[in-house]
């Protein structure tokens, strides 16, 4: 996703009152970082053309607005200047929306819980929902759930046991994924927004949306959805044993025909270190193994024996070669 597409996405999220606090901060930073409105011209134009302004006037298009602006402005103004006026108008609306957005969250106290590297942590939310954080993960959640919904923000991986409440849907924002349930058990993995993110359902039904490309999936027990940046879709598959998705709760790491590159990512996430591979031939090798209650050096020793590789340590960087 290029910068213009990202700004378009953030602006649309904001206008639809659907952006997360992280997306709101990103949008505000982008506006503050802009020395003028020029780099938002195309973004605002796209947003206008994609929006349905039926409450203002039916069948209103960007071309109509542009034409009317030209009728009321001296001919010496070119398209770029006209778009600047449109940008100012849109930013004024945005400021009004910001006031509403902030008012909506007044009185809501948020808490953040962080798990340590190689350690899990359990949390009980105000509604009785139980959350188990995998190692090196964090959850941001309100002290009390209000406004008819239960929203939390996850970085890393967690297992959720959501208390059923038909009047208050439970929503998890994790990277690009938005997961909504009423009451069920499932696992969400989203350590890195640049890496595949995954939702696995053990009981009940879950709706998942990739907010980057609007891909959607409905998951029932045993199904998992994984983001795919290349195809801009959610890949849904059935797991042979769904319980493998939460094996980490028993301090297990299960790798089934996994590439060494994927193993390196998993170890980096769990132990909050940087596990790298400087040999592409080694990175593409596959392994099947189960590690339980073992330290990172012990796991690396086992992996290097399986793949005929070696590793070295430099501070917080573990390099396989």
Secondary structure, 3 states (H helix, E strand, C coil): CCHHHHHHHHHHHHHCCCCCHHHHHHHHHHHHHCCCCHHHHHHHHHHHHHCCCCCCCCCCCHHHHHHHHHHHCCCCCCHHHHHHHHHHHHHHHHHHHHHHHHHHCCCCCEEEEECCCCCCEEEECCCCCEEEECCCCEEEEECCCCCCEEEEEEEEEEEEECCCCCCCEEEEEECCEEEEECCCEEEEEECCCCCCCEEEEEECEEEEEECCCCEEEEEECCEEEEEECCCCEEEEEECCCHHHHHHHHHCEEEEEEEEHHHHHHHHHHHHCCEEEECCHHHHCCEEEEEEECCCHHHHHHHHHHHHCCCEEEECCEEEEC
